[in-house]
Amino acid sequence: MASTTDDGAAGRQRTLAPPFRTLRFRGGSWVIASLLIAGLVSVPILALAWQAAQGSDGLWTHLARHVLPHALTQTAILMAGVGVLTAGIGTTVAWLVTAHDFPGRRMLEWALLLPLAVPTYIVAYAYLDMLHPLGPFQSAVRAVLGYDSPRDFRLPDIRSMPGAILLMGLVLYPYVYLPVRAMFMTQAANLVEVAHTLGTTRGQIFHRVALPLARPAIAVGVSLALMETLNDIGASEFLGVRSLTISVYTTWVTRSDLAGASQIALAMLVLVVALISLERWARRKQRYSVNAQRARPMARQPLTGPLRWVALTVCLVPVLLGFVLPAIYLSVEAWKRFQFAGLSSRLMGEAWNTFALSAVATVAVLVCGLTVAYAARIFPQRGMAVIHRMASLGYAMPGTILALGILIAAGGVDRWIGRTAKSWLDIDPGLVLIGSGVALGYAYLARFLAISVGSVEAGLTRIPRSYDQSARTLGHGIGSTLRNVHLPLSKAALAAGGLLVFVDCMKELSATLLLRPLNFETLATHLYGEAARGTYEEAAIAALAIVVVGILPVILLARVGSGRGRS
């Protein structure tokens, strides 16, 4: 009788739980899919290397002698200046709002993130018009000083290397502020208290205790800011800085030298690899930078007298210059333009192009990111870590490099499709991938897949693995467990990742300039075109729309930060 009962229980167990081999086979399909996705991200690099090896019809000597040295020098100076400025601003304001209490501190905790909502090319566009010799600022200064003409008095031109460093630093410092503030907030209070008992002043605590512990976070933030600087194309061109990114774009578009542009792009990749290696080297001992004890957060020290107003001013200036002034300018100019001409059908069409393309790309990025992250959960082996890094490689690549590699690969596929269709069907389909926008969507996928993978992984890591085992005993396979367990529990992470990807797709300029189909414009390319022609007022509405949408992830980051660090 017992034997019969045991046999029945075993039979029910076999019915409920799929065999291990079946689960392993199904899981293998997820791994294969994630490997294919990672391969798609790697294709642009291989295409660049292949094209660069073809030579540039004798132009490489000219590029190496006259273009590359100047571009490398300009890029190095720009990145060094932006790195120093973002590290200084981000670390200083993070320490002030974390360790001290002064008027307006609660508002500044989230307001210091607002410059993230404004792309660098929009800030450059706004300040170029505001600080133009005939613009409102210089006109007001001349009126106060009693001058009648710009020939009598004018301020230094913002189109310069110092101007580019200053504007980019004011926009990109939140990349340092976020991780450094998180590091300060998680440091144990007893470290500060011990330093106090040894007679250390608050300023000495910052230099001797807090700053050394925050160096890995500073390195992470600065490396992100520098990669954004390297990726920039609009601000650098508007401000007269001949960076490597501009050299790649002009070598391809102006000189029609695809191989030469590929060779310059590979030189940029060397810089990217060096930045990533430097960041990893700086974090090699990060496990020692934070006390593992669950200590209370650092107590804020109230500032009194003039010091509290100094702290308020130091924290308020980056917000005013990096967000408030450009936003006010864009709002005023957009309202003037709306009163004069309303919303043109062309602008509405470009807004629809931007929304539709970003929405489709966001869905594709989320699906691919979910595939890679879920495969890593099913098979947490070293091989999946390699696939994960391959899939995240595109985010570390400047958009111009990525777009150029995709342009080469997609152009080759389009030529093959054209030859095949001509020989078999006697028709010419044209540029199927590039002309339809598929290549541009591919660029968004490769560029922002890392955001999706990271967001999905953050959601999945909060789900205990015991849930997976329970679902298996109830007869659910891998796909069924994903649908019924993981997706409902990680909806918030998916939504946050989707929002970040959507906004980044809307703001992306470098890849869109190179890969957009003919007669296809987005808000970002519309703004670039109008600013390049000097008709700034025509682009104010498009710029304001991008800024308004860009505020959404800033609100999300502010809510997450306030929920984690409120004390």
C-alpha positions as CSV (number, residue, x, y, z in Angstrom):
1,M,0.0,0.0,0.0
2,A,2.8,2.4,0.9
3,S,4.6,1.5,-2.3
4,T,1.5,2.4,-4.3
5,T,1.2,5.8,-2.5
6,D,4.8,6.5,-3.2
7,D,4.5,5.7,-6.8
8,G,1.4,8.0,-7.1
9,A,3.3,10.9,-5.4
10,A,6.3,10.4,-7.7
11,G,4.0,10.3,-10.7
12,R,2.3,13.6,-9.6
13,Q,5.8,15.1,-9.1
14,R,6.9,14.1,-12.6
15,T,3.6,15.6,-13.9
16,L,4.1,18.9,-12.0
17,A,7.8,19.5,-12.6
18,P,9.3,19.4,-16.1
19,P,12.3,17.1,-16.5
20,F,15.6,18.7,-15.8
21,R,16.8,18.1,-19.4
22,T,13.7,19.8,-20.8
23,L,14.3,22.8,-18.5
24,R,18.0,22.9,-19.5
25,F,17.1,22.8,-23.2
26,R,14.6,25.6,-22.9
27,G,17.1,27.6,-20.9
28,G,19.6,27.0,-23.6
29,S,17.4,28.8,-26.1
30,W,17.4,31.9,-23.8
31,V,21.2,31.7,-23.7
32,I,21.4,31.4,-27.5
33,A,19.0,34.4,-27.9
34,S,21.1,36.5,-25.5
35,L,24.3,35.5,-27.4
36,L,22.7,36.6,-30.7
37,I,21.7,40.0,-29.1
38,A,25.3,40.4,-27.8
39,G,26.6,39.6,-31.3
40,L,24.4,42.3,-32.8
41,V,26.0,44.8,-30.4
42,S,29.5,43.6,-31.5
43,V,28.8,43.8,-35.2
44,P,29.5,47.6,-35.5
45,I,33.0,47.2,-34.0
46,L,33.8,44.4,-36.4
47,A,32.5,46.5,-39.3
48,L,34.6,49.4,-38.3
49,A,37.7,47.3,-38.1
50,W,37.0,45.8,-41.5
51,Q,36.4,49.2,-43.2
52,A,39.5,50.8,-41.5
53,A,41.6,47.9,-42.9
54,Q,40.5,48.8,-46.5
55,G,42.6,52.0,-46.5
56,S,41.4,55.5,-47.3
57,D,42.7,56.1,-50.9
58,G,45.7,58.1,-49.8
59,L,43.8,60.4,-47.5
60,W,45.0,58.7,-44.3
61,T,48.3,60.4,-44.6
62,H,46.6,63.8,-44.7
63,L,44.3,62.8,-41.8
64,A,47.2,61.5,-39.6
65,R,49.2,64.6,-40.3
66,H,46.7,67.4,-40.2
67,V,43.4,66.2,-38.7
68,L,44.1,63.6,-36.1
69,P,46.8,65.5,-34.0
70,H,44.7,68.6,-33.7
71,A,41.5,66.6,-32.9
72,L,43.3,64.5,-30.3
73,T,44.7,67.6,-28.7
74,Q,41.3,69.4,-28.6
75,T,39.6,66.3,-27.3
76,A,42.2,65.7,-24.6
77,I,42.0,69.3,-23.4
78,L,38.2,69.2,-23.5
79,M,38.0,66.0,-21.5
80,A,40.6,67.1,-19.0
81,G,38.8,70.3,-18.3
82,V,35.3,68.7,-18.1
83,G,36.7,66.0,-15.8
84,V,38.2,68.4,-13.4
85,L,35.1,70.7,-13.4
86,T,32.6,67.9,-13.0
87,A,34.6,66.3,-10.2
88,G,35.0,69.6,-8.4
89,I,31.4,70.7,-8.6
90,G,29.8,67.2,-8.1
91,T,31.9,66.3,-5.1
92,T,31.6,69.7,-3.4
93,V,27.8,70.0,-3.7
94,A,27.4,66.3,-2.7
95,W,29.3,66.9,0.5
96,L,27.5,70.1,1.3
97,V,23.9,68.7,1.0
98,T,24.9,65.4,2.8
99,A,27.0,66.6,5.7
100,H,25.6,70.0,6.4
101,D,22.2,71.7,7.0
102,F,21.5,75.1,5.6
103,P,18.5,77.0,4.0
104,G,17.2,75.3,0.9
105,R,19.1,72.0,1.4
106,R,16.1,69.8,0.9
107,M,15.1,71.5,-2.3
108,L,18.7,71.4,-3.6
109,E,19.0,67.6,-3.0
110,W,16.8,67.0,-6.0
111,A,17.3,70.3,-7.8
112,L,21.0,69.5,-8.3
113,L,19.9,66.7,-10.6
114,L,18.0,69.0,-13.0
115,P,20.9,69.7,-15.5
116,L,20.6,66.0,-16.4
117,A,17.3,67.0,-18.2
118,V,19.1,69.3,-20.6
119,P,21.3,67.7,-23.3
120,T,24.7,69.5,-23.8
121,Y,23.8,70.6,-27.3
122,I,20.7,72.4,-26.0
123,V,22.6,74.2,-23.4
124,A,25.2,75.3,-26.0
125,Y,22.3,76.4,-28.3
126,A,20.7,78.4,-25.5
127,Y,23.8,80.2,-24.3
128,L,25.0,80.9,-27.9
129,D,21.9,83.0,-28.4
130,M,21.8,84.5,-24.9
131,L,25.4,85.6,-25.0
132,H,25.5,86.6,-28.7
133,P,26.8,90.2,-29.2
134,L,23.3,91.2,-30.2
135,G,21.6,88.9,-27.6
136,P,19.7,90.0,-24.5
137,F,22.6,89.6,-22.0
138,Q,25.3,91.7,-23.8
139,S,22.7,94.2,-24.9
140,A,21.7,94.7,-21.2
141,V,25.3,95.0,-20.1
142,R,26.0,97.6,-22.8
143,A,22.9,99.6,-21.8
144,V,24.0,99.6,-18.2
145,L,27.5,100.7,-19.1
146,G,26.3,103.3,-21.6
147,Y,27.6,101.7,-24.8
148,D,25.6,101.8,-28.1
149,S,27.3,99.2,-30.3
150,P,28.9,95.8,-30.0
151,R,31.9,97.4,-31.6
152,D,32.4,99.6,-28.6
153,F,32.0,96.8,-26.0
154,R,31.5,93.0,-26.2
155,L,32.2,90.1,-23.9
156,P,34.6,87.3,-24.8
157,D,33.1,84.8,-27.3
158,I,31.5,81.8,-25.7
159,R,32.6,79.9,-28.8
160,S,35.9,78.7,-27.3
161,M,37.5,75.8,-25.5
162,P,36.9,77.5,-22.0
163,G,33.3,78.1,-23.0
164,A,32.8,74.5,-24.0
165,I,34.4,73.2,-20.8
166,L,32.3,75.4,-18.6
167,L,29.0,74.6,-20.3
168,M,29.6,70.9,-20.5
169,G,30.8,70.8,-16.9
170,L,27.6,72.6,-15.7
171,V,25.5,70.0,-17.5
172,L,27.4,66.8,-16.7
173,Y,28.4,67.3,-13.0
174,P,25.3,65.3,-11.8
175,Y,27.0,62.2,-13.1
176,V,29.5,62.8,-10.3
177,Y,27.0,64.2,-7.8
178,L,24.8,61.1,-7.8
179,P,27.4,58.3,-7.0
180,V,29.4,60.5,-4.6
181,R,26.3,61.6,-2.7
182,A,25.2,57.9,-2.4
183,M,28.7,57.1,-1.1
184,F,28.6,59.9,1.5
185,M,25.1,58.8,2.6
186,T,26.2,55.1,3.1
187,Q,29.3,55.9,5.1
188,A,29.1,54.9,8.7
189,A,28.6,57.8,11.2
190,N,31.1,56.3,13.6
191,L,33.9,57.2,11.1
192,V,33.0,60.9,11.4
193,E,32.5,60.6,15.1
194,V,35.9,59.0,15.6
195,A,37.5,61.7,13.6
196,H,35.7,64.3,15.8
197,T,37.0,62.7,19.0
198,L,40.6,63.0,17.6
199,G,40.1,66.7,17.2
200,T,39.6,66.8,13.5
201,T,37.7,69.7,12.1
202,R,34.8,69.3,9.6
203,G,36.9,70.5,6.7
204,Q,39.7,68.0,7.7
205,I,37.1,65.2,7.9
206,F,36.2,65.9,4.3
207,H,39.8,65.8,3.0
208,R,41.1,63.0,5.2
209,V,38.1,60.7,5.7
210,A,35.2,61.3,3.3
211,L,37.1,62.2,0.1
212,P,39.5,59.2,0.1
213,L,36.5,56.9,0.7
214,A,34.6,58.5,-2.2
215,R,37.4,58.2,-4.8
216,P,35.9,55.1,-6.5
217,A,32.5,56.9,-6.8
218,I,34.2,60.0,-8.2
219,A,36.1,57.9,-10.7
220,V,32.8,56.3,-11.8
221,G,31.0,59.6,-12.2
222,V,33.9,61.3,-14.0
223,S,34.3,58.4,-16.4
224,L,30.6,58.6,-17.3
225,A,30.8,62.4,-17.8
226,L,33.9,62.0,-20.0
227,M,32.2,59.4,-22.1
228,E,29.3,61.8,-22.6
229,T,31.8,64.5,-23.5
230,L,33.3,62.1,-26.1
231,N,29.9,61.3,-27.4
232,D,28.9,64.9,-27.9
233,I,28.7,66.3,-31.4
234,G,26.2,69.2,-31.2
235,A,27.8,71.3,-28.4
236,S,31.3,70.8,-29.6
237,E,30.5,72.0,-33.1
238,F,28.4,74.9,-31.9
239,L,31.2,76.0,-29.6
240,G,34.0,75.7,-32.1
241,V,35.8,72.7,-30.6
242,R,37.2,70.3,-33.2
243,S,36.9,67.1,-31.3
244,L,37.4,63.5,-32.6
245,T,33.6,63.1,-32.9
246,I,33.4,66.1,-35.2
247,S,36.3,64.8,-37.2
248,V,34.6,61.5,-37.7
249,Y,31.4,63.2,-38.8
250,T,33.1,65.7,-41.2
251,T,35.5,63.1,-42.7
252,W,32.5,60.9,-43.7
253,V,30.0,63.6,-44.6
254,T,32.2,66.3,-46.1
255,R,35.1,64.2,-47.5
256,S,33.1,61.0,-48.2
257,D,36.0,59.1,-46.8
258,L,34.4,56.2,-45.0
259,A,37.6,54.3,-44.3
260,G,39.3,57.4,-42.9
261,A,36.3,58.1,-40.7
262,S,36.5,54.5,-39.5
263,Q,40.2,54.9,-38.6
264,I,39.5,58.0,-36.6
265,A,36.6,56.1,-34.9
266,L,38.9,53.3,-33.9
267,A,41.2,55.9,-32.3
268,M,38.2,57.1,-30.3
269,L,37.6,53.5,-29.2
270,V,41.1,53.4,-27.8
271,L,40.1,56.4,-25.6
272,V,36.9,54.7,-24.5
273,V,38.8,51.5,-23.6
274,A,41.3,53.6,-21.7
275,L,38.5,55.4,-19.8
276,I,36.8,52.1,-18.8
277,S,40.1,50.6,-17.8
278,L,40.9,53.7,-15.6
279,E,37.5,53.5,-14.0
280,R,37.9,49.8,-13.2
281,W,41.4,50.4,-11.8
282,A,40.0,53.1,-9.6
283,R,37.3,50.8,-8.3
284,R,39.7,47.8,-7.7
285,K,39.5,48.3,-3.9
286,Q,36.0,49.6,-3.7
287,R,35.0,46.9,-1.2
288,Y,37.1,48.7,1.4
289,S,35.6,52.1,0.8
290,V,32.4,51.5,2.6
291,N,32.0,50.1,6.1
292,A,30.0,46.9,6.0
293,Q,28.3,47.6,9.3
294,R,24.7,48.8,9.4
295,A,25.6,52.1,10.9
296,R,23.3,55.1,11.1
297,P,23.7,57.8,8.4
298,M,26.0,60.7,8.9
299,A,24.5,63.4,11.1
300,R,24.2,66.8,9.3
301,Q,26.0,69.7,11.0
302,P,23.9,72.9,10.9
303,L,25.8,75.9,9.3
304,T,25.4,79.3,10.9
305,G,26.2,82.8,10.0
306,P,27.6,83.6,6.5
307,L,28.7,80.0,6.0
308,R,25.1,78.9,5.4
309,W,24.6,81.5,2.7
310,V,27.9,80.5,1.1
311,A,26.8,76.9,1.0
312,L,23.5,77.9,-0.5
313,T,25.2,79.9,-3.2
314,V,27.7,77.2,-4.0
315,C,24.9,74.7,-4.5
316,L,22.5,77.1,-6.3
317,V,24.9,78.4,-9.0
318,P,25.2,75.1,-10.9
319,V,21.4,74.7,-10.9
320,L,20.9,78.2,-12.1
321,L,23.5,78.1,-14.8
322,G,23.0,74.5,-15.8
323,F,19.2,74.4,-15.9
324,V,17.2,77.4,-14.8
325,L,18.6,80.0,-17.2
326,P,18.5,77.8,-20.3
327,A,15.0,76.6,-19.3
328,I,13.7,80.2,-18.9
329,Y,15.3,81.3,-22.1
330,L,13.8,78.3,-24.0
331,S,10.3,78.9,-22.5
332,V,10.4,82.6,-23.4
333,E,11.6,82.0,-27.0
334,A,9.2,79.1,-27.5
335,W,6.3,81.3,-26.3
336,K,7.3,84.1,-28.7
337,R,7.6,81.6,-31.6
338,F,4.2,80.1,-30.7
339,Q,2.5,83.5,-30.6
340,F,4.1,84.4,-34.0
341,A,3.6,81.2,-36.0
342,G,1.9,78.6,-33.7
343,L,2.8,75.0,-34.0
344,S,3.8,74.2,-37.5
345,S,2.7,71.0,-39.1
346,R,6.4,70.3,-39.8
347,L,7.2,70.5,-36.1
348,M,4.3,68.3,-35.2
349,G,5.4,65.7,-37.8
350,E,8.9,65.8,-36.3
351,A,7.5,65.3,-32.8
352,W,5.6,62.3,-34.0
353,N,8.7,60.9,-35.7
354,T,10.6,61.3,-32.4
355,F,7.8,59.7,-30.3
356,A,7.1,56.8,-32.6
357,L,10.8,56.0,-33.2
358,S,11.6,56.2,-29.5
359,A,8.6,54.1,-28.5
360,V,9.4,51.3,-31.0
361,A,13.1,51.4,-30.0
362,T,12.2,51.3,-26.3
363,V,10.0,48.2,-26.7
364,A,12.8,46.4,-28.6
365,V,15.4,47.4,-26.1
366,L,13.3,46.2,-23.2
367,V,12.6,42.9,-24.8
368,C,16.3,42.3,-25.6
369,G,17.4,43.5,-22.2
370,L,14.9,41.2,-20.5
371,T,16.2,38.3,-22.6
372,V,19.8,38.9,-21.6
373,A,19.1,39.6,-17.9
374,Y,16.7,36.6,-17.6
375,A,19.2,34.2,-19.3
376,A,21.8,35.4,-16.8
377,R,19.4,34.5,-14.0
378,I,18.7,31.0,-15.4
379,F,22.4,30.3,-16.0
380,P,24.6,32.3,-13.6
381,Q,27.9,31.0,-15.0
382,R,31.0,32.9,-16.2
383,G,30.0,32.6,-19.8
384,M,26.8,34.6,-19.2
385,A,29.0,37.3,-17.6
386,V,30.9,37.6,-20.8
387,I,27.6,37.8,-22.8
388,H,26.4,40.5,-20.4
389,R,29.5,42.6,-21.0
390,M,29.2,42.2,-24.8
391,A,25.6,43.3,-24.7
392,S,26.5,46.3,-22.6
393,L,29.4,47.4,-24.8
394,G,27.3,49.8,-26.9
395,Y,26.6,52.2,-24.1
396,A,30.3,52.7,-23.7
397,M,30.7,53.6,-27.4
398,P,30.1,57.2,-28.5
399,G,27.0,57.4,-30.8
400,T,29.1,58.5,-33.8
401,I,31.3,55.4,-33.6
402,L,28.3,53.1,-33.2
403,A,26.4,54.8,-36.0
404,L,29.4,54.6,-38.4
405,G,29.8,50.9,-37.7
406,I,26.1,50.2,-38.3
407,L,26.2,52.4,-41.4
408,I,29.0,50.1,-42.8
409,A,27.2,46.9,-41.8
410,A,23.7,48.0,-42.9
411,G,25.1,49.4,-46.1
412,G,26.7,46.0,-46.9
413,V,23.4,44.2,-46.2
414,D,21.4,46.7,-48.3
415,R,23.8,46.2,-51.2
416,W,23.4,42.4,-50.9
417,I,19.6,42.7,-50.8
418,G,19.7,45.0,-53.9
419,R,21.9,42.6,-55.9
420,T,19.7,39.6,-54.9
421,A,16.5,41.4,-55.7
422,K,17.9,42.6,-59.0
423,S,19.1,39.2,-60.2
424,W,16.0,37.2,-59.0
425,L,13.1,39.6,-59.3
426,D,14.6,42.3,-61.6
427,I,13.6,45.1,-59.1
428,D,15.7,47.6,-57.1
429,P,14.4,47.8,-53.5
430,G,16.8,50.7,-52.6
431,L,18.2,51.1,-49.2
432,V,16.0,48.7,-47.2
433,L,17.6,49.0,-43.8
434,I,18.9,52.6,-43.9
435,G,16.0,54.0,-45.9
436,S,13.4,52.5,-43.6
437,G,14.9,53.6,-40.3
438,V,15.7,50.0,-39.2
439,A,19.4,50.9,-39.0
440,L,18.6,53.9,-36.8
441,G,16.5,51.6,-34.5
442,Y,19.4,49.2,-34.5
443,A,21.7,52.0,-33.3
444,Y,19.3,52.8,-30.4
445,L,19.1,49.2,-29.5
446,A,22.9,48.7,-29.4
447,R,23.4,52.1,-27.6
448,F,20.9,51.8,-24.8
449,L,20.7,48.0,-24.3
450,A,22.9,48.3,-21.2
451,I,20.3,50.5,-19.5
452,S,17.6,47.9,-20.1
453,V,19.8,45.0,-18.9
454,G,20.8,46.9,-15.8
455,S,17.2,47.9,-14.9
456,V,15.8,44.4,-15.5
457,E,18.6,42.8,-13.4
458,A,17.9,45.3,-10.6
459,G,14.3,44.1,-10.6
460,L,15.2,40.4,-10.8
461,T,17.7,40.5,-8.0
462,R,15.0,41.5,-5.6
463,I,13.1,38.3,-6.3
464,P,14.3,35.3,-4.2
465,R,15.4,32.3,-6.2
466,S,13.2,30.2,-4.0
467,Y,10.3,31.6,-6.1
468,D,11.8,30.0,-9.2
469,Q,12.0,26.6,-7.4
470,S,8.4,26.9,-6.1
471,A,7.2,27.7,-9.6
472,R,9.0,24.6,-11.0
473,T,7.4,22.3,-8.4
474,L,4.0,23.6,-9.5
475,G,4.7,22.6,-13.0
476,H,5.7,26.0,-14.5
477,G,8.5,26.1,-17.1
478,I,11.0,28.9,-17.6
479,G,8.7,31.0,-19.8
480,S,5.7,30.4,-17.6
481,T,7.7,31.4,-14.5
482,L,8.8,34.6,-16.2
483,R,5.2,35.5,-17.2
484,N,3.5,34.6,-13.9
485,V,6.3,35.4,-11.3
486,H,9.1,37.6,-12.5
487,L,7.3,40.1,-14.8
488,P,4.6,41.0,-12.2
489,L,7.2,41.5,-9.5
490,S,9.6,43.5,-11.6
491,K,7.1,45.9,-13.3
492,A,8.5,48.9,-11.6
493,A,12.1,48.2,-12.7
494,L,10.9,47.6,-16.3
495,A,8.9,50.8,-16.2
496,A,11.9,52.8,-14.9
497,G,14.2,51.3,-17.5
498,G,11.8,51.9,-20.3
499,L,11.5,55.6,-19.2
500,L,15.2,56.1,-19.2
501,V,15.6,54.4,-22.6
502,F,12.7,56.4,-24.1
503,V,14.2,59.7,-23.0
504,D,17.7,58.9,-24.1
505,C,16.3,57.9,-27.6
506,M,14.5,61.3,-27.8
507,K,17.7,63.2,-26.9
508,E,20.1,61.1,-29.1
509,L,21.7,63.3,-31.7
510,S,25.0,61.7,-33.0
511,A,23.6,58.4,-34.3
512,T,20.4,60.1,-35.6
513,L,22.4,62.5,-37.7
514,L,24.2,59.8,-39.5
515,L,21.5,57.1,-39.8
516,R,18.2,58.9,-40.2
517,P,16.5,58.2,-43.6
518,L,16.2,61.0,-46.2
519,N,13.6,63.7,-45.3
520,F,13.2,62.2,-41.8
521,E,13.8,64.6,-39.0
522,T,13.5,64.3,-35.2
523,L,13.3,67.1,-32.6
524,A,17.0,66.7,-32.0
525,T,18.1,66.9,-35.7
526,H,15.6,69.8,-36.2
527,L,17.3,71.7,-33.4
528,Y,20.8,70.9,-34.8
529,G,19.9,72.1,-38.2
530,E,18.4,75.3,-37.1
531,A,21.2,76.1,-34.8
532,A,23.8,75.3,-37.5
533,R,22.0,77.9,-39.7
534,G,21.9,80.4,-36.9
535,T,18.1,80.6,-36.8
536,Y,17.9,79.8,-33.1
537,E,14.3,81.1,-32.6
538,E,13.0,78.4,-35.0
539,A,14.2,75.6,-32.7
540,A,13.1,76.9,-29.3
541,I,9.9,74.8,-29.2
542,A,11.7,71.6,-30.2
543,A,14.5,72.3,-27.6
544,L,11.9,73.0,-24.9
545,A,10.0,69.8,-25.7
546,I,13.2,67.7,-25.3
547,V,13.9,69.4,-21.9
548,V,10.4,68.8,-20.6
549,V,10.5,65.1,-21.5
550,G,14.0,64.9,-20.1
551,I,12.8,66.1,-16.7
552,L,10.9,62.8,-16.2
553,P,13.9,60.5,-15.4
554,V,15.2,63.3,-13.2
555,I,12.0,63.1,-11.1
556,L,12.4,59.4,-11.0
557,L,16.1,59.7,-9.8
558,A,15.1,62.3,-7.2
559,R,12.3,60.1,-5.8
560,V,14.7,57.1,-5.5
561,G,17.4,59.2,-3.9
562,S,15.0,60.9,-1.4
563,G,13.6,57.5,-0.5
564,R,17.0,56.1,0.1
565,G,18.6,58.9,1.9
566,R,16.0,60.8,3.8
567,S,17.0,61.4,7.4
